[in-house]
Amino acid sequence: RNFIKIKWVINNKDRNEGFIMSRVIEENGRRSTEKELWSDKKRTIFGLPISFTKYTLTDTRLIIKSGFLNIKEDEIMLYRITDITYKASLWERMFGVGKLFCDSADKSATNFIVGPIKEAVKVRDLLSDNVDEQRDKKRIRGNEFFNDSMDDDMDLQN
C-alpha cells in the first residue's frame, strides 16, 4: 500500500536569505526534502502584487497556483523546461517587473508565462541554473541540438 506524507518545515535561519522553507516528502518510508528557492505573486498595476496567481520555485519544480474560488495548480518539473525567454516592456521596466516565457516538454504546460514578476532577470538566472542542475542529476541531455548540428555540418562541407 502506497502512502505519501508531505509537510513544509522551516529550517534554521540562513544569514543571507532568512528562513529557508523545505518540503519534506515521505513516500513509502523514503524521505526526501525540497527547498523553496523563490516565491512571488503575479504583479499587476504599477508592479503591485494584486493577483490570485502565485509562483513558487523549488530545487526540483516550478509551481504555478492560480485562482480564487476555483484553484488551478500546475507543477512543471525543472528538467522538462527547454527554453526561457525574458521580456519587459518600457512600462514594466519602469516598475521593475518583467515576464519569463517558458517552453517545456511537459504535456500539461508546453508554453507558459511567469509574470509579470519582480526581478525577472535574477529569477531567470536562478531558474536556468536549477534546470541545468536537475538535468545533470537525472543525466538528461536535450536532443534539440542534434538535428541542427547535423544540418550545420552538412552546410560547412558544401
C-alpha atoms as one frame of an Amber mdcrd trajectory, in Angstrom:
protein
   0.000   0.000   0.000   1.486   3.350  -1.091   1.375   6.407   1.091   2.771
   9.876   0.634   3.171  12.319   3.508   4.069  15.914   2.656   4.789  18.752
   5.060   6.586  22.099   4.953   9.179  22.806   7.638  11.229  25.899   8.420
  14.950  25.218   8.594  17.497  27.218  10.553  17.858  30.844   9.659  20.334
  31.429   6.854  22.490  34.546   7.216  21.808  35.832   3.717  18.335  34.551
   2.891  16.441  34.482   6.179  14.398  31.389   6.908  14.525  28.568   4.384
  11.383  26.573   3.703  11.829  22.896   2.909   9.228  20.459   1.735   9.677
  17.056   3.321   8.230  14.272   1.208   7.926  10.842   2.745   6.936   8.125
   0.292   6.799   4.513   1.439   9.289   5.191   4.203  11.771   7.027   1.944
  12.329  10.646   2.832  13.435  13.484   0.567  13.463  17.231   1.013  12.698
  20.006  -1.417  13.881  23.580  -0.809  11.841  26.618  -1.758  14.217  28.899
  -3.665  11.878  31.710  -4.700   8.235  32.681  -4.410   6.267  35.674  -5.680
   2.840  36.769  -6.824   1.935  37.929 -10.293   2.321  41.707 -10.475  -0.423
  43.884 -11.960  -0.940  47.659 -11.982   2.202  49.609 -11.024   4.020  46.367
 -10.181   1.784  45.638  -7.189   1.064  42.001  -6.209  -2.726  42.334  -6.529
  -3.374  38.947  -8.070  -4.505  35.415  -7.318  -1.558  33.831  -9.132   1.421
  32.673  -7.093   4.691  31.286  -8.426   6.930  29.034  -6.329  10.315  27.725
  -7.438  11.788  24.797  -5.554  15.017  22.998  -6.364  13.073  20.420  -8.440
   9.813  22.063  -9.597   8.126  25.268 -10.650   4.618  25.540  -9.204   2.046
  27.946 -10.648  -1.046  28.298  -8.483  -3.877  30.493  -9.753  -7.473  31.236
  -8.896  -9.595  32.445  -6.020 -12.722  30.278  -5.915 -11.591  27.691  -8.431
  -7.921  26.910  -7.894  -5.608  25.508 -10.559  -2.095  24.356  -9.692   0.456
  23.425 -12.372   3.696  21.672 -11.447   6.453  21.681 -14.009   9.499  19.551
 -13.298  12.577  21.710 -13.901  14.397  19.181 -16.073  11.493  19.403 -18.562
  11.945  23.135 -19.197  13.624  23.601 -22.584  13.729  27.380 -23.123  13.411
  30.554 -21.031  12.975  33.995 -22.616  12.875  37.283 -20.692  10.724  40.159
 -21.966   9.800  43.502 -20.421   8.022  46.449 -21.967   9.025  50.003 -21.175
   6.093  50.279 -18.756   7.127  47.049 -16.981  10.762  48.162 -16.744   9.664
  51.436 -15.150   8.091  49.431 -12.307  10.880  46.841 -12.068   8.932  43.858
 -13.382   9.264  41.524 -16.354   7.937  38.283 -17.829   9.547  34.919 -18.418
   8.241  32.987 -21.421   9.000  29.301 -20.916   8.781  26.265 -23.173   8.730
  22.795 -21.679   8.366  19.152 -22.589   5.554  18.874 -20.017   2.293  17.824
 -21.697   0.052  19.953 -19.475   2.130  23.133 -19.840   4.103  23.236 -23.091
   4.227  27.057 -23.180   3.663  29.161 -20.085   4.363  32.655 -18.816   5.794
  33.503 -15.410   4.899  37.057 -14.651   4.950  39.904 -14.594   7.252  39.400
 -11.594   9.817  41.498  -9.712  13.497  40.955 -10.539  12.678  38.739 -13.527
  16.304  38.609 -14.744  17.521  37.223 -11.396  14.661  34.697 -11.373  15.522
  33.667 -14.954  19.147  33.049 -13.942  18.073  31.115 -10.830  15.613  29.051
 -12.871  18.150  28.381 -15.617  20.831  27.261 -13.135  18.415  24.880 -11.430
  17.164  23.484 -14.746  20.771  22.624 -15.667  21.402  21.158 -12.219  18.319
  18.922 -12.415  19.256  17.750 -15.921  22.724  16.850 -14.666  21.279  14.978
 -11.669  18.920  12.986 -13.870  21.521  12.637 -16.624  19.182  14.125 -19.174
  20.512  15.962 -22.185  18.308  17.700 -24.713  18.332  16.235 -28.200  17.087
  19.527 -29.592  20.531  20.443 -30.953  21.251  17.073 -32.550  19.428  17.688
 -35.833  20.568  21.314 -36.064  24.217  20.386 -35.669  23.864  17.752 -38.386
  22.494  20.390 -40.774  25.269  22.843 -39.853  27.936  20.190 -40.517  26.446
  19.483 -43.934  26.396  23.216 -44.758  30.079  23.511 -43.892  31.002  20.598
 -46.171  29.232  22.052 -49.227
